[in-house]
Amino acid sequence: MAPLMVDPRQLADGQHDAFVSGDDASAKGIVTELLQSFGWRHVIDLGDITASRATEHDLPLRLRMWGACKTHLFSVHVVKG
């Protein structure tokens, strides 16, 4: 998963999403710029620090997906309708 974080174009030409959240808008801006410098095209701001409760549960889901997909090279993309 870490190699994908610093080179998102390894998968689906980078057409997947990264998420940021926190109470400091300036810090979120810096993190967003850093992600974009790595090649992230889709960075979704989930809001304030309370979003961390939801994103903490991302790891167990990703571990299960890793086992099901038989690879660590996967990600998510939010599709809005």
ChimeraX attribute file (.defattr): number of C-alpha atoms within 10 A of each C-alpha:
attribute: neighborCount
match mode: 1-to-1
recipient: residues
	/A:1	13
	/A:2	9
	/A:3	10
	/A:4	16
	/A:5	15
	/A:6	16
	/A:7	16
	/A:8	25
	/A:9	16
	/A:10	14
	/A:11	13
	/A:12	10
	/A:13	12
	/A:14	17
	/A:15	16
	/A:16	19
	/A:17	15
	/A:18	19
	/A:19	15
	/A:20	20
	/A:21	19
	/A:22	16
	/A:23	11
	/A:24	10
	/A:25	12
	/A:26	10
	/A:27	13
	/A:28	17
	/A:29	13
	/A:30	11
	/A:31	16
	/A:32	21
	/A:33	14
	/A:34	13
	/A:35	21
	/A:36	16
	/A:37	12
	/A:38	15
	/A:39	16
	/A:40	22
	/A:41	18
	/A:42	17
	/A:43	16
	/A:44	13
	/A:45	15
	/A:46	15
	/A:47	15
	/A:48	14
	/A:49	12
	/A:50	12
	/A:51	15
	/A:52	15
	/A:53	9
	/A:54	9
	/A:55	13
	/A:56	10
	/A:57	10
	/A:58	11
	/A:59	10
	/A:60	10
	/A:61	10
	/A:62	17
	/A:63	12
	/A:64	11
	/A:65	15
	/A:66	15
	/A:67	10
	/A:68	10
	/A:69	12
	/A:70	10
	/A:71	10
	/A:72	16
	/A:73	14
	/A:74	16
	/A:75	18
	/A:76	10
	/A:77	11
	/A:78	11
	/A:79	6
	/A:80	4
	/A:81	3
